[in-house]
Amino acid sequence: MADEERKRDEDRSRDWDKRQDWDKDRDKDRDKDRDKKHKSFKYLVREAIADELAAVAMYSEMANMVKNPVLKAIIFSIAGDEYNHARTWMTILDLDP
């Protein structure tokens, strides 16, 4: 289990670094979209990624606050679900030219 947690933390750390790049790109898209009536697809996908990763951070923080191991595992599972959502959105972003 410790190996799985370490790998998950490494993946999250790597994806967190990517998020900073996406945030910069999102800001560029935001500037372009300011003059448009609707936001671009890529902008919304980047927003979704940021939201999912923020949820991972929040749920991980919550899990670390509880002592009950069952509750901790449930909350970490929820964090993992959110992380997988973020990875799915990252894949979608990579697939869209």
C-alpha positions in Angstrom: 0.0 0.0 0.0 2.9 2.4 0.7 4.2 1.9 -2.8 0.8 2.7 -4.3 0.6 5.9 -2.1 4.1 6.9 -3.1 3.3 6.4 -6.8 0.0 8.3 -6.5 1.9 11.2 -4.8 4.6 11.2 -7.5 1.9 11.2 -10.2 0.1 14.0 -8.5 3.3 16.0 -8.1 4.1 15.6 -11.8 0.6 16.6 -12.8 0.6 19.5 -10.4 3.7 20.9 -12.3 1.7 20.5 -15.6 -1.2 22.3 -14.0 1.0 25.4 -13.6 1.6 25.4 -17.4 -2.1 24.9 -18.0 -2.9 27.8 -15.7 -0.7 30.0 -17.9 -2.4 28.7 -21.1 -5.8 29.1 -19.5 -5.0 32.7 -18.7 -4.0 33.3 -22.3 -7.3 31.7 -23.4 -9.1 33.9 -20.9 -7.7 37.0 -22.5 -8.7 35.8 -26.0 -12.2 34.8 -24.7 -12.8 38.2 -23.1 -13.8 39.5 -26.5 -15.9 36.4 -27.4 -19.4 35.6 -26.3 -18.5 32.0 -25.4 -15.4 30.5 -23.8 -13.2 28.2 -25.9 -13.3 24.4 -25.4 -9.7 24.3 -24.3 -10.3 27.0 -21.8 -13.2 25.1 -20.2 -11.1 21.8 -20.2 -8.3 23.6 -18.4 -10.8 25.0 -15.9 -12.1 21.5 -15.3 -8.5 20.2 -14.7 -7.8 23.0 -12.2 -11.1 22.3 -10.4 -10.5 18.5 -10.2 -6.9 19.0 -8.9 -8.2 21.6 -6.4 -10.7 19.0 -5.2 -7.9 16.4 -4.9 -5.9 18.8 -2.6 -9.0 19.6 -0.5 -10.0 15.9 0.0 -6.4 14.9 0.7 -6.2 17.6 3.4 -9.6 16.4 4.8 -8.4 12.8 4.9 -5.3 13.8 6.8 -7.5 15.5 9.4 -9.3 12.3 10.5 -8.0 9.5 12.6 -10.5 6.8 11.8 -8.7 4.6 9.2 -11.9 3.6 7.4 -13.0 7.2 7.0 -9.5 8.2 5.9 -9.5 5.5 3.3 -13.0 6.6 2.0 -11.9 10.2 1.7 -8.6 9.3 0.0 -10.7 7.1 -2.4 -12.8 10.2 -3.3 -9.6 12.2 -3.8 -8.4 9.4 -6.1 -11.6 9.6 -8.1 -11.1 13.3 -8.6 -7.5 12.7 -9.6 -8.7 10.3 -12.2 -11.2 12.8 -13.5 -8.3 15.3 -13.9 -6.2 12.8 -15.8 -9.1 12.1 -18.1 -9.5 15.8 -18.8 -5.7 16.0 -19.4 -6.0 13.2 -22.0 -8.9 15.1 -23.6 -6.9 18.2 -23.8 -3.9 16.4 -25.4 -6.2 14.8 -28.0 -7.7 18.1 -29.1 -5.3 19.8 -31.6 
